[in-house]
Amino acid sequence: MGQVIVDISTSLDGFVAGPNQSLDHPLGDGGGRLHDWAFALKAFRERHGMSGGETGPVNDLVEEALRSTGATVMGRRMYSGGEGPWEDDPNADGWWGEDPPFHHPVFVLTHHPREPAAKGGTTFTFVTEGIESALERAREAAGGKNVAIGGGADAIQQFLKAGLVDELQINVVPVLLGDGARLLDGLGPGDLELETTTVTESPAVTRLRFRVRT
């Protein structure tokens, strides 16, 4: 059975998005800088239908992560940035257009039922029964590969608090955001015990990989 993995970029002061998030600026003020390192990589660019890109140890790790992931679970905010009934969501079709980059099943946590949506090689299934149900369905769909837990921060915190994560991979970017959505808000020593397994450095990002102790 594959692992359940959180792989997320943060600022040096621990934020996964900046302040003032909106539909026009879903990552908030300055939050887009958290992903510049990934946009430059060959593995990322290939997944998004672009050529070129940087190679090296960080690219190799991202390439392996993409290859070994069979399903993703994400929060409603990561999917559309909205809330409430889907008919009132101005971004109800999500951020990624007609060819989302996942190319595997994606399970979206929501309180509002909706039929699955298939786009390109990705099918989005909307789960109203909570994180355990979403993970069970994602494990089945992954077919033995890993399940990625996507953002936002609230969804990740729910999985960490429930003890459902095997690995936590934090990509620390050398920027300060000062405010916004903090990755580990509400988590304390009794909620999470970690063992460092690898540290991979580059000028743009430091990739920290932890095993979550149960």
N, C-alpha and C positions, 0 to 999 in steps of 0.2 A: 504494500500500500504506500502511496506517495505521502509526502509531508505536507503540512499546512504551514504556509510561509507568508509572513508580512515582509514586504520589500518596499521601503518608503524613503523619500528624500526629506531631509530636515535642514533648517538653518542651524548655524552654530549655537543659537540660543533656543533651539528645540521646537521651532514652529514648522508645520507642514503647509501652511498658507498664511499670507499676510493679512493685515486688517482690511476692513471695507470690502469684503467679498461681495460680488454681484454677478448677474448674468453676463455683463460685459467684461468683468474681471473676476473670473471664478476662483483664481488663486489669490485674490486680494492684492493690496499694494506691495509690489516687489516680489510676490510669490512665484512669478514665472521664472525668476533667476534660479530657483531651486532645481530646475530641470534642464538648464542649459548644458550641463555636463552630459546628460543622456542624449539630447538632441544631436550632439556632435559625434556620437558613436556609430560605427558601421552597422552594428547589430540593430540599433534602433532605427536607423535610416532605411535599412532593408525591410524591416517590418512595416514601415510606413510608405513603401514603394518609392524610396529615394535612393540615389546612388551615392558613392563616396563614403566618407566618414573615417573616424580615427579607429585604429586597432590598438592592441596591447592588453595587459592583464585585466583591466576593468571591462573592456569590451568583451573579452573572453567570458567573464563571469556573467555579464548581462546576456550574452548569446546562449550560454548554458541555461540560465534561468528561463528564458523564453522557450527554449527547446523542451524543457522538462515540465512545463506547466500545462495541465490539461483542462483546467477550469478556473474561473475567477468568481469570487463573491465580492460585491461592492455595496456601499450605501447609496441611498437615493440621491444624496447630494453629489456624489461622484458621477452618477449617471446623468443627472439633468440640472443639478443646482436648485431644484424646486422642492416644494412640499405641498401637502394637501391633495385633493382630488386631481387625477391626471388631466381631466378636461380643463382645469384651471392653470395648468403648468405651461408657461409659454415656451418651454424647451422640452416638451414631453417626448420628443424623438431622440433626445440625447445629444451629446457633443460631437459625435464622430461622423456624421453624414451617412452615406450609403455603403461605405466600406470601412467599418470599424477595424482597428488594428489587432484585435484579440485573436480572431480565427479559431476560437474554441468557445464552449458554452460559458455564459456569464449569468450569474444569479444576483438579482438586485433586491436588496432589502427595502421593503415598503410597507406602509399600513393600508395601502389602497390597491385592491385587486385590479389585475389587467391581464389580457391575453399576451402570450409570448410574442416577441417581435424578432424576425429574422432579417439580417442585413449582411450582404456579402457572405463571408464564412463564419459569421457570429450569430448565435441565437441568444437573445436576452429573455430570461425567465424571471418573473416578478414574484417574490416570495413574501407572503404576509404572515407566515407562521413563526418567524423569529430566526435567530442565528443558527440554532442547532439544526433546524429543518433545512435551512439554506446550505449548511455545510454537508449534511447527509446527501442532499441531492447533487451537490458539486462533486463530492467524492465519487459517487456512482458515475457521473458524467465524465470525470477525469480519466477513468479506465486505468487506474494504477499510477498515473502521473501525479505531480504535485497540484495542490489547490492554492492559488494566490488569494490573499485577503487584501482587497484594495481599500482605498479611503472611502470617506474621509476619516478624520481622526476619531470621531465618535464610534464609527463601525469598528475600527481597529481596537479601540479601548474595550468595547464589548467582548470581542473575541479573546483578548488578553485576560480580562477579568474572569472570564468563564473557563480559562485553562485549556483553550481549544487550539492554541498555536504551538507548533513545534520549533520553528525558527523565526527569529526577528533579524531582519537585515536593514540597517539604517545607513543611508548614504548622506553623510554630513558634508554640507556645502559651506565654504568659508564666507558666508554672508550673515548679517544680522538683520532680522525683521522687526524686532522690538515688541511686536504684538501680533495677534491673530489666533489661529487654531494651533494649540500646542499638542504634540503627539501623545505625551504621556500624562496629560491632566487627569487627576482623580486616581492615579495608580500610586501605591505605596509599597513599602518593603514586604508586606504580607501578601501582595497581589502578584508579584512577579520575581522570580529568581532566574538569573541569566548566567551562562557560561560562555565566555568569549572563545570562538573557534578560529576565526581568521580576521585579519585586518589587511586591506588592500588599499594602497595609497596612490594618488595621482595629484597633479597640481590643481585639478578642478574639484575633486571629491575624495573623501576618505570613506571607504566601504567597510562598515563594521558588521560582522556576522556573529550572532549569538544563538546558542542552543537554549531553549526555554526549559528549565527544570520543572518537573511536576512533583 
